[in-house]
Amino acid sequence: MATINVLIAVDGASLASQVADGHISAGSAGSPTNLGSYGTSNVYISMIAPNAYVSNGTIGQSELQISANSGDTIEWAITTFDNNFDQTVYLYNGSFNPSGSINTPLSFACGQAHAYLATGNPPASTPTKYVNQVSTVSGTILQVSVQIQYTLSFVLVNNSTGSIIGYFLWDPFIIVN
């Protein structure tokens, strides 16, 4: 039983601009704006996972298809392309079809981990220790031989004001062996 880490990158600046211009709706927590699928959602979202788990060459796309086994845990982490600098993004909900294919409710975790980065210009040869906030969502696959289409919902927050820009969702896939 493996843990499959999936990293989601969101174009927060583009979404914020589209909401401000009225091109897309801000949605609500109970009714997030659907970003569409494939080419439509690829504009805003990119997903990656270890190559061994990716199906159909979908690495980097919003409709990432991962191949897993029953008992495997999928762990999703999300950030913006600017690493949550101007906007912060976090997952708050998910739904799965078929509904019994993954444990729900999902496990939402937020923790801190020590990390190291170089500082200065040019970067110093000795990295500096800092505290990194880590937020993940995970679920364990319960069925075999099924294709799971799922939605993940996220919130986009303006870091300057703390106000919510919008609520959004999209729908990738898990292929269970």
ABEGO torsion letter per residue (X at the ends): XBBBBBBBBBBAAAAAAAAAAGABBAEBAABBBBAEBEAAAAAABBBBBBAAABBGGABGBAABBBBBBBGBBBBBBBBBAAGGAABBBBBABBBBOBAAABBOBBBBBBBBBBBBBBBEOBBBABBBBBBBBBBBBBBBBABBGBBBBBBBBBBBBBAAAGBBAEBBBBBBBBBBX
